[in-house]
Amino acid sequence: MAIESKKLKKILENAFPDAVFHLDDMLGDADHYGLTITSSFFEGLNRIKRHQAVYKALGSLMGNELHALSIRAYTPQENQKKES
């Protein structure tokens, strides 16, 4: 089971239109990805709620076409502080 990064990116772009993200195929198998995503959608949400929002966007892909996803989700303000 695997998912092309192009398909995964499209799903994330549709779910989080203002997002800036980096998707890394961690093992080169299109089955284990690392995601860093920055979106104003995450404002006011704790880490668990942010991850749940990403999982909700991916729906049934998790555990089927997508085996593992490491998520780092930030608001624009948090990302700006991180880069300073």
C-alpha positions as CSV (number, residue, x, y, z in Angstrom):
1,M,0.0,0.0,0.0
2,A,1.3,3.4,-1.0
3,I,0.2,6.9,-1.9
4,E,1.9,9.2,-4.4
5,S,3.1,12.4,-2.8
6,K,1.3,14.4,-5.5
7,K,-2.1,12.9,-4.4
8,L,-1.3,13.5,-0.7
9,K,-0.3,17.2,-1.5
10,K,-3.6,17.7,-3.4
11,I,-5.7,16.4,-0.4
12,L,-3.8,18.7,2.0
13,E,-4.1,21.7,-0.3
14,N,-7.8,21.2,-0.5
15,A,-8.3,20.8,3.2
16,F,-5.9,23.7,4.2
17,P,-6.0,26.2,1.4
18,D,-3.8,28.7,3.1
19,A,-1.2,26.1,4.2
20,V,2.4,26.1,3.5
21,F,3.8,22.6,3.9
22,H,6.7,20.4,3.3
23,L,6.1,16.7,2.7
24,D,9.0,14.3,3.0
25,D,8.9,10.6,1.8
26,M,11.0,9.4,4.8
27,L,11.8,5.9,3.5
28,G,11.4,6.4,-0.2
29,D,8.5,3.9,-0.2
30,A,5.5,6.3,-0.6
31,D,4.2,4.8,2.6
32,H,6.0,6.8,5.4
33,Y,5.9,10.6,5.3
34,G,7.0,13.5,7.4
35,L,4.7,16.5,7.2
36,T,5.5,20.1,8.4
37,I,2.4,22.2,7.8
38,T,1.7,25.9,8.7
39,S,-1.8,27.2,8.5
40,S,-4.0,29.8,10.3
41,F,-6.5,26.9,10.6
42,F,-4.5,25.7,13.6
43,E,-4.8,28.9,15.6
44,G,-6.4,28.1,19.0
45,L,-5.9,24.4,18.6
46,N,-3.6,22.3,20.7
47,R,-1.3,19.7,19.2
48,I,-3.8,16.9,19.4
49,K,-6.5,18.8,17.7
50,R,-4.2,19.9,15.0
51,H,-3.2,16.3,14.3
52,Q,-6.8,15.2,14.4
53,A,-7.6,17.9,11.8
54,V,-4.9,16.5,9.5
55,Y,-6.1,12.9,10.0
56,K,-9.6,14.0,9.3
57,A,-8.5,15.5,6.0
58,L,-6.8,12.3,5.1
59,G,-9.8,10.2,6.0
60,S,-9.5,6.5,5.2
61,L,-6.0,6.9,3.7
62,M,-4.5,6.5,7.1
63,G,-3.8,2.9,7.8
64,N,-4.6,2.0,4.2
65,E,-2.7,3.7,1.5
66,L,-0.7,5.7,4.1
67,H,1.0,3.7,6.8
68,A,2.8,6.4,8.8
69,L,2.7,10.1,9.0
70,S,4.8,12.3,11.3
71,I,3.1,15.7,11.7
72,R,4.5,19.0,12.8
73,A,1.7,21.6,12.6
74,Y,2.2,25.3,13.3
75,T,0.3,28.5,13.1
76,P,2.0,31.3,11.0
77,Q,3.0,33.1,14.2
78,E,4.6,30.0,15.6
79,N,6.4,29.3,12.4
80,Q,7.7,32.8,12.3
81,K,9.1,32.5,15.8
82,K,10.7,29.2,15.0
83,E,12.5,30.6,12.0
84,S,13.8,33.7,14.0
